[in-house]
């Protein structure tokens, strides 16, 4: 068995996260339409669907990139700086049949990310809100 250095191991086996400009590491392409920025084409298409629903009166109060604070900033003993607040940005919020909906456009891969799952958990426990994933 031959040994290789840690750098050689990472070069051969570690996942590659470098991407072409304008794309995320999950290959979604950011776009800008009508002065609005979207993280993916899928998110933009969902926005078009939601605006059509709003025009038909099926939903109301559509908002994009709504910030929710999951934990306030805190100054920990022994730390020079305060830790920033934990935030979650919902892709969309709206009212449907009198109910407040928080919606996020997610791929199968990003739904499984631990950071997203933690934020989903905190949204339910802190704000009592479920995230609708599309």
Secondary structure, DSSP 8 states (H G I E B T S, - for coil): -----HHHHHHHHS------TTB-TT--B-EEETTEEESSHHHHHHHHHHHHHHHTTSEEEEEEEEEEEEE--B--TT-SS-B--EEEEEEEEEEETTEEEEEE---HHHHT-HHHHHHHHHIIIII---EEE-
